[in-house]
Amino acid sequence: MALDLGPCAVFYGTEGAEADLGKTQGGVKVAFSQSFADLLSDQYGTEPEDMVITGHGAMITVPMADYTLANYAVALNKTVKTLAGETGIKGDLVVGTKLSTHAKSLILKKYVDGEVSTDEANWLRFPKAAATAKPEIIFDGSTQRIIQSEFRAFPDDNDVLYYIGSKDAADGGS
C-alpha cells in the first residue's frame, strides 16, 4: 500500500450529472460507523459469545470554501430560485420530511499530480447522501466564511451505502 495525502474534489447531485461544489478548506472527512449488539450466554460470562451487526453508516464532512448561494442550497437541502434576474433561497418549514428524500449522489475524487482524478480507483462514491449540517454564518473581521456541511449516506435502492474504487468491479467482480 502506498503512502497518500492531499485534497479531494467534491461532486453532488443527480447521478451522472453531479456538480462540482468547488474548493474546500479544512479537509473533507469521511467517518464510517458500525453498531453491534452483544450475544451473551451464562456459560461465557460477561463477555460476548458473538456479536451481531445492527447497523452501519457513513458521515461525510465537507467544509465548502466557495461561499455561494448554490452551496448554501446544498447544505440546507433547498433550491435556488430565480425571478427577474434575482436569486434566492426560501427557508420553508420541513418538519416531518424524510431526509432521504433529499439524498443525491456524492462523489469524492482525490487529486493526483495536481489534477482531479478521472480514475474511479481514486474515488469514494455515496449513491445516496443528504446534507444534515446546521451551517453558521460568521461575520467578523478575521474569519473566512466556510459553509460547513455534513452529509449522511443512506442505502440506495440496491442496499449499497458506498463504493470505494471502481463501482463496476465492486458490483460484478470476484
N, C-alpha and C positions, 0 to 999 in steps of 0.2 A: 504494500500500500504506500502511495506517495504522500509526502507532506503537502498540505494545501492551506491556502488562506486567500482572502480577498472578498470583494463585494459581489453582489448579485443584482441583476435587473429584475423588477417585479412586474408581472403582467396579470391583468384581471379583466374578466368579462365573459362574454359568451364563448363557449369552447370553439376554438379555431379562429376567433376574431378578438382575442384578448388585447387590451390596450396597455401600453407601457405607462406605468404610474410615475415614471421619472426618477429623479435622484432620491436617495435615502441618506439619512445622517444618523449615525449611532449604531448601525448594524442591524440587519434583518436577522431575527432569531426564530428558530423552529423548536418547539418543545413537544415531543411525543410523550404520550402517557398511556399507562395501562393500570387498571384496577383489578384487584383479586379478592376472592373470598377463601378463607381457610376451610379445609375439610379436616375435621378433628375426630378423634376417637379416644375413648378412655384408655385403650391399650397403648397409645402413643403419647399419652400425657398432654402437656400444654403446647407442644409444637405440632404444626400441621402435618398430617399424613400425606396430604397433597394440597394443591390449590387449583381453583377454577378462575379463569379469566372472566371477569364480569363486565369489562368494557375497555375500550381503547380509543384514543383520540389524538388530536394534534392542534396546537395553538401556534399561530404564526404572527409574530410582531413585526410590523412594518412602519418605521418612522419616516414618513414621506416628507422630504425636504422641499419638493416642488409645491409651493403654497398656492394651490389653485382651487377654484370653485369645484372643478371636476373631481379633484382628490377629496375635498370635503364631502361631496356627494357619495363617493365610495365609502368613506369612513362612517358616514351616517346612514347608509342604506337608503339614500334618496336619489332623486333625479334632478339634474339641472334643467330648468325650463327657460324658454326664450319667448319674449314678447316684444315686438317692435325694436329689435336690436339690443334689448336689455336682457340680462340673465339673472336667475335667482334660484334658491332652494327654499321650499316650503317645509317647515317642521311640523307637519300634522301629526295627530295622535295615532299611535300604532299599537296600543296596549292589546294584548291577545293575539298578535300576529306571530306566526311561527317564523323564527329566524331563518330556517332552511328555505323558506320561500324567496328569500333574498340571495341565496347562495349562487355563486357563479364559479367558473374555472379560475384558479390561482396558480400561476407558474413562476417559480424562482429559477432564473438562468444565471449561472455563475459567469464571471468574466474570465476569459482565457486570453493571455497575451494582450490585455487592454481592450478586448472586444467582447461583446455579449456572445456567449457560445450558441451556435446553431446545432450542436450535437446533443441529442437527448440524454446521452450518458452524463451530461453535466447539469441536468435539470431535476428539480423536485416539482412534481405536479400534484395539485389537490383538485380533483374534478369538481368538488362542490364545497365552497368555503364562503362564509359570510362574515362581515365585519361585526365585532362586538364591542369595540372601544368606545370610550367617552372622551373624545378629543377636547383638549383645553386650548383656548386661545390666550396667549400671554402677550400683553402689550407693556413693554418696558424698554429701557434704553440699551440693554445688553444681551437679551436672549433672542436667539434665532427662532422664529416660529416654525415649528415642526408639527405636522398632522400625525399624531401618534395613533396608530390603528392596530388592533388585534383581530385576527381572523380565526374563526373556529372552523375546522374541517368537519364535514358531515359525510357519511357514506352516500355514494351515488346510487343510481338505480340498480347497479350490479354489485352493491355492497363493497365498493372499493373506496377506501379512505384516502389513499395516496399512492403515487408511483415515484420511485427513485430510480432514475435512469430511464431506459427505453420502455415505453408503455407496451409496445408490440412484444418485446422479449418477455416482459413480466406477465402479460396475458397469455402468450402462446408458447413460451419457451419450456425447456425441460430441465 
